[in-house]
Amino acid sequence: MKEWYFEYEIQINRPGLLGDIASLLGMLRVNIVTINGVDQGRRGMLLRAENDEQIERFELIVSTMETIQVTKFREPKLRDILAVRHGRYIQRDADDRKTFRFVRDELGLLVDFMAELFKQDGHKLVGLRGMPRVGKTESVVAASVCANKKWVFLSSTMIKQTVRNQLAGDEFSDNNIFILDGIVTRRSSDERHMQLVREMMRLPSIKVVEHPDMFVQQSEYNIEDFDYIIELRHEPDEEITYEVMERNHGISAEGSIEGFGGFNF
């Protein structure tokens, strides 16, 4: 059985339209796995069929229907699956295709998105941008739980300021999610902490860096090394800036931090 993603825009909204499409799929022995509205006037479906011929016949027929316009017909991508599951598409930057945008009202969608990334094997470097107290760290932890992965903080301000310089037991496992705060790591003068970060970066595992722009300023890594950049805002038009932190928490223009601690960035 093979899955496909089918999306259409309603041109003439008449009673029984969805029933007609469902009946056609039934006659062609194509199963509907999930169906949901994914945008204003659009519906998405995850379909499952035994062979490509069934799908090709269905695509040929629906392309002639005047009541709908087929917008997508393809093997499902992660964004398609989540759109059907949550009823909305993840916003993606038009110029930088590895950047995905969320607002706080979409925390469930964000957690689901990261959980799917965390379930994948191998190295992935994820950057997480956002203003203080928007839910960054909590979302990473929740996604780790959903993915059935253990999370390990290398640096953090979630409860209190944490800077690790060694790991113990099974913490050094490829199956763990490693989380660090780019601001805290950047200000650390402990070479053992930086060595631990380098060792973690070499592991074929998932790493999440909060404030990636600050992290790369004084390290051998750059923003192009990140596989995904996730931006989380309180409101869609909120500007993500470090000026507030520089002013309120003693971060100088050169990047040093004085009197910093206990803040949940």
C-alpha positions, 0 to 999 in steps of 0.5 A: 500500500502506498500513500498519496497527498491530494489537495483541492480548492473548491471552485463551486461549493455545492452540497454533496461535493465531498461525498462525490469525491469519496464515492469515486475513491471508493469505486477505485478502491482508494482508501481515505486515511485522513481528511481535513480543511488545510486552508480557506476553501481548500481540503487535503486528503491522505490517500492509500492505494495498492498500485499507481494505476488506481491513483492515476485514474482518480487523478485523471477524473478529478482533473476534469471536474469543474467544481474543484481545482487540484492544487497538489497530488504527490507523495506526502511530505511532512508538511502535508501530513501535519497540515491534514492532521492540524488543519493548517499549513506550516509557514515557510520562508519564501527565500530561505526554505529551511526556515519555518515560522510559528506563533504561540497559538500554534504550539501544538503544531510546532511540537508535532513538527519537531517530534517528527524531526526528532524521530528521524535517525542521524545528525540534524542541527536545529536552530530555534529563534524567539523572544523570552517566554514564548515557549521555546524550551518547553516546546523542545522538551514536549517534542522530545517526549512525543518522539520518545527521546531523552533530552539532555541540556548542555546549557539552559536557563529553563529553571536556573542557569545551567552550563554542563562540562561533562555527561554521565551514563547514557547521556552520551547517546546518539538517541538523545536530544541535545539542547543548548542555549546559544547565549549561555554557551556563548558567554561561557569561559569554561573550555571544558563546556566548549569541548563538550559542545564540540563532541556533541556536534560530532555525534550523529544525533539531533541537536537543538540550539536556542538563539542560533545567531548568538551561538555562531558569533563566537564559534567555529559554526555558522548559520549555514550549518543548520538543517532547520531554523524554527522561529517562534513568535507571540504574534505573526508580526513580532520582531525577534531582536536581541536589543531587549536582552542587551538592554535588560540583561546586561548583554553588551554590544560585543556580546559579553553578559553581566549579571545574567541568570534565572531568565527563561529565554 
